[in-house]
Amino acid sequence: MRLRRGIAAGVLIATGVVVPAGTAAAAKCNTSTVYWYARGGHEVYVGTNLYSDWMEGPGRITYQKTATSESNSSWSGDLGVSIPLVIAEIQNKYSKTVGKSHAVTDSWSYTAEVPAGKVRRLHQLKQSWRVQVVRWKYTTSDCKKTKEVSNKTATFPTKNRDYMWILVGRE
């Protein structure tokens, strides 16, 4: 478990379109079929339901409770792909075990210093895995051109006990 004061933004890495095996220059591709893949997988930390009371500094703030930490998946709108398929793709492509949700009941105890003149609280974050789900199709029947139809961001909590706590400000 770690205490961090902030989170570095992840970097999305674009990859090329994945062409199904067996397509050749003389092949005939269906221009109405929509394919998909996941790209740009990276680790992020997402807030859980656990946080302390607010405290005005200076002083030491503590969260000490037995509670169930919950973290859920999120995505921007309809992915256009079955969520279990995306979860399986993350497992296969990135070797990450993720799920729609993750819950752990434990005795949590964390302490941090609140600076003078600041109002802060502790907030627990859960390690998660974020990908872009890209939908694409062939635009020519000779399989030489493709077009990205849509892409959506999806985030899934990892199935592990990797948590961190940060100080969150109220301003």
N, C-alpha and C positions, 0 to 999 in steps of 0.2 A: 504494500500500500504506500502511496506517495502523496505528498502535499505539494501542490504547484500553485502559483499565483496567477497563472494564465495558461492558455493553450495555443500552441503554434498551429497555424492553418495548414491543412494538408494540401498537397499538390496533386492535381489530376494529371495523369499522363495519358495522352490520346494514343490509341493504337490503330492500326489499319483494320479495314474490314476483313472479317474472317470469311473465306470462301469455302463452302462445303467441299469435302474430298470428292474427287471423281469428276470435277468440272474441267473440261478441256476446251480448246479453242473452237472445236466443232460441236460442242454441246449445245443443247437447247435449254435455256433457263426460263422458268416461269416468272414473268414480270409482275404477277399479282401476289405471289407468295411473299410473306414478310418473315424475315429471319431475325434473330437477336443474339447478342452477346453482352458480356459484362466487361467494362474497361475501367482503368484508373483506380483499382482497389487500393485503399489505404486505411490506416488506423486513425480513429478519432475517439474522443471521449465525450460521452453524452450524459447530461444530467439525469440523476435518478430522483426518486421521491423523497430522499433523505436530506435534511438540512437543519441547521441549528436555529435558535432564536437570533434576532438582530442584537448587536452590541455596539455601543459607541466607545471608541478607544480614547485613551490608551488602556490596554489590558489584554488579558488572555481569555480567549473564547474556547469553550469545550463542547463537543457533542459526545454524549455518553449515554447510549440506550441500546436495548435489545429490540431490534426492529427488522422488518422485511424490506430489503432493498429491491426495488423493481425498476426494470428498464425495458422499453418496448421498441420495436422496429418502427421506422418511419420512412416514408417516401413521398415524393411530390406528385400527387394525383395517381391515376391508374397507370401502372407500369405497362399494361398490355401484355404481360407475361405472368404466368403462374408464380406466386411467391415461393412455393416449395422448389420450383425449378431454379429460381435465382439463388436460393440458399444452397442447393446442390452445386450450382456453378461456382459459387464462392468457395465451397469445400474443395472442389476439384481443381480450380484454377489457382487459388491462393493458399490452399491448405489451412483454411480457417474454419473452425467449428462455430457456426452462428445459428441463431434461431429468431423466431418472431418476438420472443420475449425471454427475459431471464430474471429469476427471483432467488434471493438468498436471505435466509433469516440468520442473524448473527448478533453478537454483542459488539457494537461499534464504539470506538473511543478515539477521538482525534482532538488535538489542541493546536491553536495557532495564535500568534500575536496580532492584535488589531492596533494599527497606528493611531496616534493622538489625532483627534479631530475627525476621524473617519467612522462611518457606520458600516459594519460588515457582518456577514454570517458565513458559516461553513456550508458548503454544498458538496455532496458526493457525486462523483462522475464515474461512469462505467465504460470500460474499453469496448469499442464497437468497430465494425468494419463497414466502410462506405464504398459504394461502386456507382458507376453510371450504367444504367441498363439502356443499351442502344438497340433500336429496331431499325432494320434496313431491308432493302429489296434491290433486285436487279432492275435496271431501267432499259436494258436491251436484251433481246432473246439470245444473243450470242455470248452472254455472260461477261462481257467486257466492261460494262459500266454499272456502277451501283449508286444508290442514293440513301442517305440517312433519313429515315422517316420521322423518328423522334428519339429523344433520350431523356431519361428521368433519373434523379438521384435517389438511391435507396440506402438506408443505414440499418444494420442489424447488430444487436448486442452479441458479443462473443460469449461462448459457454465456458467461462473460466472465472476466477476470482480476482481479476485485475481491476482494482478500483483506485481512485485518487480523490483527494479533497482539495478544494480551492476556496479562497476567500472571495466572496462576492460582495460588491458594493451596492449601496442604495443611495443614489444621488439624483 
